Amino acid sequence: MKSLFIVAAAAALCCLNMNAQQQQKKVSILQIMNVKTGKTAVVKEFPGIIEAPNWTPDGKWLVYNSNGKLYKIAVDGKSDPILIPTGEANNCNNDHVISKDGKQIGISSSVIKDKSYSSVVYTVPFEGGEAKRITPDGMSYLHGWSPDLKTLAFCGSRNGARQLDVYTISVNGDNEKQLTTTDGLDDGPEYSPDGKQIWFNSVRTGLMQIWRMNADGSNQTQMTFDKDFNSWFAHISPNGKLIVYIAYHKGDLEPGQHVADKNVVLRLMPAKGGTPKTILQLFGGQGTLNVNSWAPDSKRFAFVSYRYEK
């Protein structure tokens, strides 16, 4: 979850629903959608909140965060979730990425030991272990890992700036570069499978829209022109052909807000550009589709919906 202006707005919106929901329990439903058939299947229901599934490159696991921890669960949902130890990075949020070779996880976690509580980027072995800090400064929210395994893409704020821009940094923690500089929020940077482009979302033209640029930050191009939605988090399929993203209905919130507990839609579009189509309506938002969750076969993706029950 992003900080600064977003946190304040999100808190205000949450308070409006708190009285009605405080006597209810939230349930998270981890699901898989087949984009060919349009059918969904439930992997598992969880009491409480889980967020942001990643699908591992070997196709066997879904990785998600819950209560500051990372877990993996078999895709068929028949086994219990397994904790992934992350060392000092033990306050993970819903921005995490699996390396293309499946050996590491890039995570965003608030720094507790120095009491800064600002999100920074770490990497950790997939099976768990000590976390390696990558970004020296917060706020840093990871969304992309280049297919050559050399570079991470994140949105962040530097030098007290009151906006988030897209940055890249080497996996060694050096050579940090700022790729976007326009006014307003730029978020969700994610590499294309060939590593040549980065997809992201931006409010620079009014509503939140999906954009694409070259990996060096050049040729920033608007890819969606939705008039009725604020569109977030473009996730490109492993075969490079499709984009799935989450969208909020215009008027439900400000364009730069990405909050929980909203009626949202999932939309699909060709990666080469074209008219998006709504493929699913659900109750969710924050945590539903924050990170790339495509299966290796590019036919399915994972997501989380939510409900409240007494």
N, C-alpha and C positions, 0 to 999 in steps of 0.2 A: 504494500500500500504506500502511495506516495505521500509526502509530507507537505509542509508549508501551507499554501492556500487551500489545497485539497483537503487536508485533515480538518481544518476549521469548518469548511463547508459540509464535509461528510458528518462531522459530529453534530452539527445543527440538524441535518436531515434525520440522523439516527434518533435524536431525542424526540422527534415528532412521533415516531413509531414505538418508542420504548415502553410507554405505559401499556399499550395494547399487547406488546409481545413479551413483557417481563414475566407474565404468568404462563407463558408457553415455552416449549422446548424446541430448539432448532434441530432439524435433521438434514444431513447432507446425503445426496444421492449421486454416487459416482456412476456415470453411464458411458456408453460407447454408441456412436452413431455411424451407420454405414451410409456414405454419401451416394452410393449407387442405388440402394433400395429405399433410402429415406427412413429406415427403421432404426429404432433405438433399443438398447438392451441394458438392463441394470447390472452393474458389476457387484455393488454392495451398498447398503445403506448404513450410515454412521450416525450415532447420537452426537450432537455437537457439530463443530465446524471443521471440515477439511476443505482444502483449496488447491487449485492449479495443478492438475495432473500433467506429468510428462510421460510419454511412451518411450520405453527404452529401445535403442537401435536393434537389439536382438529379438524384439517383439514379445518378450516374456513378462515384463513388469510395467506397472504404472507407479510413478513416484509422485507423492503429494506432500503438502505441509499441513500441520495441525498443531496448534498451541506452541508454536516456535520450534517444532521438531520436524524432521523429514522422515517419511516412511515409504516403503515399497510394498506393493501387493500384487500377487499374480493376476494376470489379465482376466482369468476366469473367475476371480473373486472367491475361490473355494478355500483358500488358506488364510490364516490370520495375517494382518499387517506386520511387517518387520521394521523395527527402528533402524535408521541409518545414523550412526554416531557422527557428529560433526564438530567435536572438540569445543573450542571456545566460541564457535559460531552457533550458539544454542538459542538464538532468538530469531529464527529464520522467518522471513515473510514469504509472500506468494510469487516471488520472482526468482526462479531457478531454472537451470538449463543443463541438459546432459550432453557431454561431448560426443562427437560423431562416432568415435571408437568405443563409446560406452564405458570407458574406464574411469571417468571423472564426472563430478557434478559441480557446476558453478552455482553458487547460492548468494543471496542477499540476506544479511543478518544485522540487526542492531548491535552496536558495540556497547556492552554492559560494563566490562571491566574498567574502562576509563570514564564511565558515567557520561559519555557523550550521547548515547542512545540514538546515534545517527546510523542509518543503514550504510554498510560498506559491502564490497564484493569479496568473496572467498572462493577457493576451489577446494574440493575434498575428494578422496578416492570414492568410487561408487559404492564399495562395500563398507565405507565409513573409515574414519580416522581423524588425525589432526587436520584442522583447516589451515590453509595457506591464505593469508590476507593479500589481496591483489591491489585494491584501490587504497591509497593512503588516506583519502578524505571521503567523508560523506557530504551530501547525500549521494548514494550510488545504488541504482537498482538495475540488476542484471537482466537482460532479455535475450542476448544472442551470443553464439560461439561460432567462430568461423570454421568451415569444414576442414581447413588445414590445421586446425587445433592451435593456431598461433595467437589469435586475437579475440578479445571479448568486447561486446557492444553493450552499453548501458545508458540509461538516462541519469543525469546528475545535475547537481548545482555546485558551483564553485565560487569562492571569494565572496560569499554572502549574497549572491544573486537570488532574486525572488522568482526564479523560473527554472524549469528543468529543460535541459538540452540533451542532444544525443552525443555521446562520446565513445571512443574506442580506446583500448589499452591492451598491451601485450600480456600474455599469460604469466610473464615474469614480473609484472607490475610496473613496467616502464613504458615510455613512449605514449603517454596519454594524449589524445587528440580530441578537440571539440569539432564536431561535424555540422551542427546546426546553431544558428545565432539569431533567428527571427524571434520577435516578441511572442509570448505565450508558450504554452506547454508543448513540447515534443517528447514523445514517449514510445515505449515498446519496440526498440530497434532489434531486428532479427535478420540474420543473413539468409540469402537465397542458397539453395543447395550447392551451386557452383562457386559461391563466395564472392561473386562479382557485384552483388547489389545488397542493400539493406532496406528492408521495409520498416515503416514506422507510422505513428499516427500524430497528427498535429492539428491545433486549433487556429492556425495562422490565417485561414480564410473565413473564419466565423464559427461554424460548427466543427466538431471533431471529425476529421476525415483521414482516410488511409493514403499514405504517401510512399514513394520509393525513390531511392537515390543510389548512385554508384557507391561502392564500399569506401571510397576516399572522401565522400561527402558531396561530390559534384552531381550536377544534373538532378536536382531535387524536383520530383514530378508528382503532382496530385493524381491519385488513381481512383478515388471515389468522389462522387459529387452528390451524395445523399442529401436530400432536402428535408427529410422527415426523421433522420436519425443522427445521433452522435456515435461515430464508428471507432472502435478501439481494437488494438492488438491483432494485427494481421499475421496469420500463421500460414506459412507456405508448405505445401505437401512435399515429401521427400523427392518425388519425381519432378518437382518444379512446375506443375501444371495448375494447381488450385490454391486459392486463398480462402481460409475460413476466418471470420472475425465476429466479435460480439458488438451489438449496437443497442443503445438506449433510445427510447422514443423522445423525439424533440419535445421540450417543455417539461419533461420529468425531472430534469436537473440542468445545471449549467454545463456548457460544452466541455469544460475542463475537469468535471467531476466524474469519478468512477467509484460508485458506492454499491453496497450490498442491498438486498431486499427490494428489487425492482422487477417489474415485468419487462423482460428484455427479449431480443431475438438473436439468433445465430444466422449469419449470412455467408453465402458462398459466391465466389467470382473467379473467372479465369485469371491466372497470374499474368497473362499477356495484356490484361485489361478487358473491360466489357461491363455489362450490366449485372450488378449483384442480384441475387435472389434470396429471399428469406427461406430457410430450410427448417427452422424450429423456433417456437415460442416457448418461453419458460420463465420461472421465477428464480432470479439469481442476480448476477452482476459481478461485484467484487468476488474473486475466487472461482468464477465459472470457467473462464477461458483465458487466464492471464498469460500463459506460456504455451509454447508449441506442444501439441499433444497428438500429432498425427502418428498413426501406425506406420511401420516401415513399408507396408504395401500401398500406402497412399489412398486406400479405400475407406479407412475408418479414422475417427479421432475420438478422444475422450474429453469429457466435460463434467461439471458438477452443477446440479440444480439443488434447490433447497425448498423446504416447507417447514411450517410451524405446526406443532400439535400440542394439545393439552396433556 
